[in-house]
């Protein structure tokens, strides 16, 4: 499955953004899905995963309570609602899909069948 992110942009600290990730050619049916980000000069970090079963696992404590993952299988779409954004949230955001992986174990380690090209999020102070 090929995926593509959208919804990034420039916002002020404290504002919100909603990122989307859409599958093309195939469907998200049977896939676990996750969001990652990478800031300049830093390693990619996993944020949160939604398993095929619907279970949600947060990989990064600093986004818990501010970021919410959701999906619409019928629309082949994954979302990341980001609230109370901080300058340190500035990064390129990526979605990833992994077939099965119902415990998000592979995605936790950055193992995925598909990665998007990313969407830039910039949070100004």
C-alpha positions as CSV (number, residue, x, y, z in Angstrom):
1,X,0.0,0.0,0.0
2,X,1.2,3.5,-0.8
3,X,0.6,6.3,1.6
4,X,0.7,10.0,1.5
5,X,0.5,12.6,4.2
6,X,-1.1,16.0,4.1
7,X,-2.2,18.8,6.5
8,X,1.1,20.2,7.7
9,X,1.9,23.9,7.9
10,X,3.0,26.8,10.0
11,X,1.2,27.5,13.3
12,X,1.7,29.4,16.5
13,X,2.5,27.7,19.7
14,X,-0.7,26.5,21.4
15,X,-2.6,26.0,18.2
16,X,-3.8,22.8,16.6
17,X,-3.3,20.9,13.3
18,X,-4.8,17.8,11.9
19,X,-2.6,15.6,9.7
20,X,-4.1,13.1,7.3
21,X,-2.6,10.0,5.7
22,X,-4.3,8.4,2.8
23,X,-3.7,5.1,1.2
24,X,-3.7,4.7,-2.6
25,X,-4.0,1.6,-4.8
26,X,-4.9,-0.6,-1.9
27,X,-6.6,-0.4,1.4
28,X,-5.7,0.0,5.1
29,X,-7.7,-3.1,5.9
30,X,-5.6,-5.4,7.9
31,X,-2.8,-2.9,8.6
32,X,-1.6,-1.3,11.8
33,X,-0.7,2.4,11.3
34,X,1.6,4.8,13.0
35,X,2.8,8.4,13.0
36,X,6.5,9.3,13.2
37,X,8.4,12.5,13.1
38,X,11.9,13.7,12.4
39,X,13.4,17.0,13.3
40,X,16.5,18.4,11.5
41,X,19.6,16.8,12.9
42,X,17.7,14.3,15.0
43,X,16.7,10.7,14.7
44,X,13.2,9.7,13.6
45,X,11.0,9.1,16.6
46,X,7.8,7.1,16.8
47,X,4.8,8.9,18.2
48,X,1.7,6.7,18.3
49,X,0.3,3.6,16.7
50,X,-3.2,2.3,16.1
51,X,-3.3,-1.4,15.6
52,X,-5.6,-3.2,13.2
53,X,-7.6,-4.3,16.3
54,X,-8.1,-0.6,17.2
55,X,-5.8,-0.6,20.2
56,X,-3.8,2.6,20.5
57,X,-0.2,2.6,21.8
58,X,1.7,5.8,22.4
59,X,5.5,5.5,21.8
60,X,6.3,9.0,23.0
61,X,5.1,10.3,26.4
62,X,5.5,13.9,25.5
63,X,2.6,13.8,22.9
64,X,0.3,11.8,25.1
65,X,-2.7,13.9,26.0
66,X,-2.0,16.3,23.2
67,X,-1.9,14.1,20.0
68,X,-4.7,11.8,19.1
69,X,-4.6,9.1,16.4
70,X,-7.7,7.9,14.5
71,X,-8.6,6.2,11.3
72,X,-11.4,5.8,8.9
73,X,-10.9,2.5,7.1
74,X,-13.8,3.1,4.7
75,X,-11.9,6.3,3.5
76,X,-8.5,4.6,3.7
77,X,-7.4,7.4,5.9
78,X,-5.4,7.9,9.1
79,X,-5.4,11.1,11.1
80,X,-3.3,12.7,13.8
81,X,-5.0,15.5,15.7
82,X,-2.3,17.6,17.3
83,X,-3.4,20.1,20.0
84,X,-1.4,22.5,22.2
85,X,1.5,22.5,19.7
86,X,4.9,23.5,21.0
87,X,8.0,24.7,19.1
88,X,9.7,21.4,19.9
89,X,7.0,19.6,17.8
90,X,8.5,21.2,14.7
91,X,9.5,18.3,12.4
92,X,8.6,16.4,9.3
93,X,5.8,14.0,10.1
94,X,5.4,10.6,8.5
95,X,2.8,7.9,8.5
96,X,3.7,4.3,8.2
97,X,1.7,1.1,7.6
98,X,2.5,-2.4,8.6
99,X,0.4,-5.4,7.7
100,X,-0.9,-7.1,10.8
101,X,1.5,-6.1,13.6
102,X,-1.4,-6.0,15.9
103,X,0.7,-5.2,18.9
104,X,2.5,-2.4,17.0
105,X,5.8,-4.2,17.9
106,X,7.3,-3.7,14.5
107,X,6.1,-0.2,14.1
108,X,7.6,0.7,17.5
109,X,11.0,-0.1,16.0
110,X,10.3,1.7,12.7
111,X,9.6,-1.5,10.7
112,X,6.8,-0.9,8.2
113,X,5.7,-2.0,4.8
114,X,5.0,1.5,3.6
115,X,6.2,5.0,4.4
116,X,4.9,8.3,3.2
117,X,7.0,11.2,1.9
118,X,6.1,13.3,5.0
119,X,4.4,16.6,5.7
120,X,6.2,19.5,7.4
121,X,4.9,20.9,10.7
122,X,6.5,24.1,12.0
123,X,5.4,25.6,15.3
124,X,6.5,29.2,15.9
125,X,7.0,30.5,19.4
